[in-house]
Amino acid sequence: MSETPTWNRFEPTYRELEARPLTPANVGDWLHDWSELDKEVQEQYAVLSRAKDEDTRDKAAEEAYLSFVREVVPQMETIGQKLKTKFLSLEGFEPEAEHTEFVKRFRNEVELFREENVSLLAEEIALSSEYDKLMGGLTVELDGETLTIPEAERKLLDPDRSLREQAWRGVADTKLSVSSELEELFLKLLKLRRQLAENAGCSDYRDYRWRQFNRFDYTPEESRQFHESIASEAVPLVAKVRDERREEMDLAALRPWDIAVDPQARPALEPFQTVAELEEGLNRIFNRLDPELAEQFNSLRDGWLDLEAREGKVPGSGYQSFFPKSKKPYIYWTTNGTHRDVWVLVHEAGHAFHSLASVARNDLTWNFYPGMEFAEVASQTMELLILPYLGEGEGGFYNEEDAARAKREGLERTLHQLPGQAQSDAFQHWLYAEAPEDVSIEQIDAKWLELEERFDPGVDWSGLKRERAKGWGYFHIFAVPFYMLEYAFAWLGAIQIWQNALNNPQEALAKYRAALALGGTRPLPELFETAGARFAFDRETVGELMRFVYSQR
């Protein structure tokens, strides 16, 4: 790895921007120069984050990443606030329509900024990376084999119920083996986040996070109402699907290791044998959907995909990141040869298409990205739009029977996801806005169990209370608090776009791509509208869309 850039590399240019006289006549050039400089820092962060994630055992990569996070990012954030203040103080300047959204975000961010939080935010990133290290090194011993977590989880698709149980318990025991370290880490993060909120003058960390995410279009109370809509309309359908599964499998009760397997005891779907086959199959599918999207995906195969399973990679953690100077998306995932790999890569490809569409239309970095509620529309819509192309006759991976299986699995997964996302969000509302100052791990576990009963019906967890109670110990809870309900909002948009595509696929795809190209230049409801959907999450809307998904299985 080349030498990690220090703040000295970037500081002179930031200082020049700070000192440069700013007028309505030169503000366009000034914003462009600032944006290009921010892109350089963001690119370097993406490079270091990629190296750190590709092998969590690489100490040099970890140290380079942490050095950058602790030394460069805080300096960038501090001077960035000064530049925002300078820009917002400019008299006689009227922002263009394309700039109004980031100007609104700038105002909010300047109001929220506290210099004493800069080092805390850097420490939060560093602590969150500890989760990756703990989870990336886990393996499972099963029948004399040492397996990665994804390899062991593949056994959950085996028709042999005793093998599934053995694999499930092996994975659970492996995760429990680091539970004390995870608990200690999380309490540190909880304390730090509360301090961030206090420093910023916020009533609690939920209030702080709302503003940090620039959530202008809905309130915490409205998100709680969304939980209620999901509990009323989606949870009963999940219970129905699981009861159908139980009957199909001829079981007295479903156990946790019975959820992923084919209910007719058919062998697991095996869409590919090698990563190259996965990539080639998806390229064919995207080509049937839209040749330009296929060309974009194919361009990532030249070093911008890391999909192979190996020790040292974080299991179950997939993402797309964007390298703004290179103008290239990067997709990270750990495959295990199952249909899940297909939909995860399709999902992340949707993010990549979003990044490429946005950067092609928008020059300033602050216009690249919308809120995550719409960013996930880009990815989740793609999961639904490719459903007609899963069969071999349409370029996909499966014969007719298996294509129908894959579609059913995907749609049932969509039904299951909304309750899980509401549960995670409700858990964090309690954790960050209601839990006592001295909240204990026992109380945290108890709250998770309480919410499990509300949002996760139809599974018998007898004798597995401890395993179930630790269900909150996953990546999003640790590293990106309150980033979960966005997926549920996005599913409502994605389903509406899919409905449009069933009637007029060309028009629906055109609207979808037009919305992606807007990046972060429009409010959330307008992005949904441009894509052909409504930003609505009342009980009637949720019920209508969930019943539609159920009917399409």
Secondary structure, 3 states (H helix, E strand, C coil): CCCCCCHHHHHHHHHHHHHCCCCCCCHHHHHHHHHHHHHHHHHHHHHHHHHHHHCCCCHHHHHHHHHHHHHCHHHHHHHHHHHHHHHHCCCCCCCCHHHHHHHHHHHHHHHHCCHHHHHHHHHHHHHHHHHHHHHHCCEEEECCEEEEHHHHHHHHHCCCHHHHHHHHHHHHHHHHCCHHHHHHHHHHHHHHHHHHHHHCCCCCHHHHHHHHCCCCCCCHHHHHHHHHHHHHHCHHHHHHHHHHHHHHCCCCCCCHHHCCCCCCCCCCCCCCCCHHHHHHHHHHHHHHHCHHHHHHHHHCCCCCEECCCCCCCCCCCCEEEEECCCCEEEEECCCCCCHHHHHHHHHHHHHHHHHHHHHHHCCCHHHCCCCHHHHHHHHHHHHHHCHHHCEHHHCCCECHHHHHHHHHHHHHHHHHHHHHHHHHHHHHHHHHHCCCCCCCHHHHHHHHHHHHHHHCCCCCCCCCHHHHHHHHCCHHHHHCCCCCHHHHHHHHHHHHHHHHHHHCHHHHHHHHHHHHHCCCCCCHHHHHHHCCCCCCCCHHHHHHHHHHHHHCC
